[in-house]
Amino acid sequence: MQRAVSRSLKIIGEASKSISIEFKNANPQIEWKKAAGLRDKLIHHYFGVEWNIIWNVIYNELPQMEKKIEAILNQKK
C-alpha cells in the first residue's frame, strides 16, 4: 500500500514539473512547488520517508488540491 501511495505522489509531483510556467503563474492557488518538492523527497529519500507526513498529504492536502484543480478545469469549459 505504501509503495502505491508513494508512486502516485511521485507521479503527481513529476506531472507538476511539466506544467508550463504560464499556467502555473495563472493558477497560483495550486502549490506547484510543494508537489514537486514532495516528489523529490520521495525519489531521493531525503532524511527518510515520514509516513505521517505522507498520510497528512493524502487525507488533507490532496482533497483540497483536487477541488482547486476541478475549479480551474470548470473555468476553462
Order of alpha helices (4+ residues) and beta strands (2+ residues): alpha-alpha-alpha-alpha-alpha
